[in-house]
Amino acid sequence: APPPPPAIDRNEGLLASVLTGTVLPLRIIRSLPAPTAVHDLLTAEIATGWAVGAEGQLTDIGSDPARATPQSVITAYRGKSGGPFSMITAMAAILAGADSARVGLWREFGYVFGILWQIFNDQEDILSGRNEDLLNGTATYLLACTLEDSREPGARDHVLALSAAARNSGPARAELARILLSPAALHRYRADLEAFRADAHRILGVLGGDEQYLPVLRHLVDHAGAMLLQPAPSRERDPEPVPARTASVQPV
């Protein structure tokens, strides 16, 4: 993690994080003018959201591209990003007085939206040129799909070797990025992204609700579920930079 401001050392920062991330939210919940039963439900959502989110984040941190599959990566995404979003949507539904079945649907919408947002974040990492995922050796969904679809002899081992070398080698990162942005890799990626986006819209359709507000949610789904990556230029011609699209909302 980046160093904290000079006025706060790491131990103070850790204590502040624990306080603001756990104790403070619970105090806010207890201060709401709501029945005790609602307080209990909201507190349970916070506990579940934090547990699911932390588990997903830990899974992501400890991921190994050699063992990762598209499904295992989505499971991690569903936790690390879907956990917090599902907590938010479920808590809103509880505060709105929704029944348990409807709260469950809103919670599921949060999970699916979290997957979309994490994929959006992955794309932004590439388009921005930061390539933090390549530097960290992170098993992203795009990398997992590329590995699974590497059918030619030696192709999978080559991608894994590049992923390991990319931590310290600029040329390895560039070569790996070229493979990840190949038309074949992006074809599957686009299809899967469209499926996740369609699932989010399906849940919103089942939920229905006030048409004054639904367009905002649909727009958020389309924004998070946009396919931003474009195929890398062929080696047969002079390389050109892949145009970046900067999002109007900062990724989490």
C-alpha positions, 0 to 999 in steps of 0.5 A: 500500500502507498505510505500514509500521510506524514502526520500518520504512521502505519500503526495509526493508519491501521487503527484508523482503518479498523475504526472507520471500517467497522466500529463507525459504520455500526455506530451510524446504523445504531443512530438511525431512527429505525426499529431495532429489528431494522438495526439488526438486519442492517448490522447483519448486512455489514457483517456479511458484506465485510466477510464476503468482501475480505474473503474475495480480496484475500483470494485475489491477493493469493491467486496464482495464474497457473491454478486460476480458472475463469470461474475461480476468478469470477468467484473472487470478483463476486466477493471482493467487489460484489460483496460491498455492492451487495451490502449497499443494495441490500441495506437500501432495500431493507431501509425501503421496507422491502420483503426478504425475497426482494431484499435477496434480489437486490443483494444479487444485483449488487453481486452481479454489478460488482463483477461488472465493475471489477471487469471495468476496473481491469480494463481501465488498468490496461487502458490507463497504461498503469498495468498494475495487474501485470506488475502484481501478477494478478489472475484477472478474468482476461488472463484466466480466459486467455490461459484456458483458451490457449490450445496450441502446444506450449501456448499456455506455458508461454503465457504463464512464463510471460505473466511471471516475468512481467513483474520485472520486465517491460518487454514481457509486460508488452508481449503479454499485453499484446496476447491479452488484446488479441482478437481471439482473447477479446472475442470471448471476453466481450461475449462473457461481459455481455452475458454478465451485463444481460444478467444485471439487466434481467434482475432489474427487470424482475425488480421493476420499481419506479421508472423515475429511477430505474434508468439511472441504474440501467445506465450504471450497468451499461457504463460498468459493463462497457467493452473498452478494450480493442484488439492490439495492432498486428506485428505486421504493421507499425504499432499504434497505441490502443485508444484509452477511454477515460471513465467519468466515474472512478473505479473502486 
